[in-house]
C-alpha cells in the first residue's frame, strides 16, 4: 500500500496555518549540498509515495517546516541530494522533536532518548538560545514586504555565496534559520533583495550573541 502523504503541506516558517497534529517539525539541511527531494510518511506504511518538494529544492543551510495531514507520531523521512544520494531517518518520533537535521553540520546538538535517528529536540518553531561562538541566527522579515533573496557571508569580499531562499520567498513576518559555521568568527555580512529588485546590505553584524535578527 502506498504511503499516504499526498496531503503533506511543506512550507517555510512564515505563517502557515496551524495544524491540530503535534507531529510538525523543521527539516534542516546541514549537509552542504542541495536537497532535491523529500519524502515523509507514517512508519506503519510500506511505500514512500510522492516527493513533497515537488518542483522546489532545499538549498544547503536552509530549512522547511513540514505539517503532515495525518496524526501519526512515528514517521520515516528520506531526503535525496543533488546527484542522487539518499539519506533516511526511520521511526522518528515527530511528536517529540522540533527539528530533523540532515548532514554533518548540526553543531553537536544533543538528542534526547526516544527520538528518531538524527532528531534534534526543541520547543517548536522558535529557536533555542544562541551559543557563544555560533554565528547562526533566525532571520525575521520585519520589512513589511516580500523578500526574494537572502545572502549571508562571514566575509562577503570573497563572494556572497548561495541565495538562502532558493526557489522560495519570505513574506512579511516570515523567518528562516541562517546557518553559519561555528568557530569562523561572529561578524556576518547580509544582503537582502526584495521582490521589486531593490537590495539592502549590512556588513559586520555581530551574530554570535543573538537568537534572531529582525530585518526592517
Secondary structure, 3 states (H helix, E strand, C coil): CCCCCCCCEEECCCCCCCCCCCCCEEEEECCCCCEEEEEEEECCCCCCCCCCCCCCCECCCCEEEEECCCCCCEEEEEEEECCCCEEEEEEEEHHHCCEEEECCCCCCCCCCCCCCCCEECCCCCCCCCCCCCCCCEEEEECCCCCEEEEEEECCHHHCCCCCCCCCCCECCCCEEEECCCCCCCCEEEEEEEECCCCEEEEEEEECCCCCEEEEC
